[in-house]
Amino acid sequence: MRRHELTDAQWNLIKDHLSGKRSDPGRTAKDNRRFVDGVLWLARTGAPWRDLPERYGRWNSVFQRFSRWSKRGIWQRILEALGDDEDLEHLLLDSTTVRAHQHAAGAKGGETARRSAAHGVGGARRSTPR
């Protein structure tokens, strides 16, 4: 087992909730575990889809399957199968929605910033200081 892959115990918790298992009629997935391990590798490393290692399959095929599972609610079923653990609510965090305080953005502070902001509104720009 590799570092970013599911343990046997983890796999046994979710395998019956996945699409394409052997008991489903019609086409079945070749290897759900390999696919889930690939998605976990991406989530844990933060790498783009195109950098997915070949051992998990072609990146575009994995992406297309991930997208289908998302639309069909399979990932939601997996989370529900894992139980109502409140910690899982904080598991997926999109950092693009996290806002930093203005002082964390590197803006100048103090009297100079307030004075230049007050004079800068509606005024012409000058190349030399006043």
Secondary structure as UniProt FT lines:
FT   TURN            3..4
FT   HELIX           8..14
FT   HELIX           15..17
FT   TURN            19..20
FT   TURN            22..23
FT   HELIX           32..45
FT   HELIX           49..51
FT   HELIX           54..56
FT   HELIX           59..72
FT   HELIX           74..81
FT   HELIX           86..90
FT   HELIX           95..97
FT   HELIX           102..105
FT   HELIX           111..120
FT   TURN            121..122
//
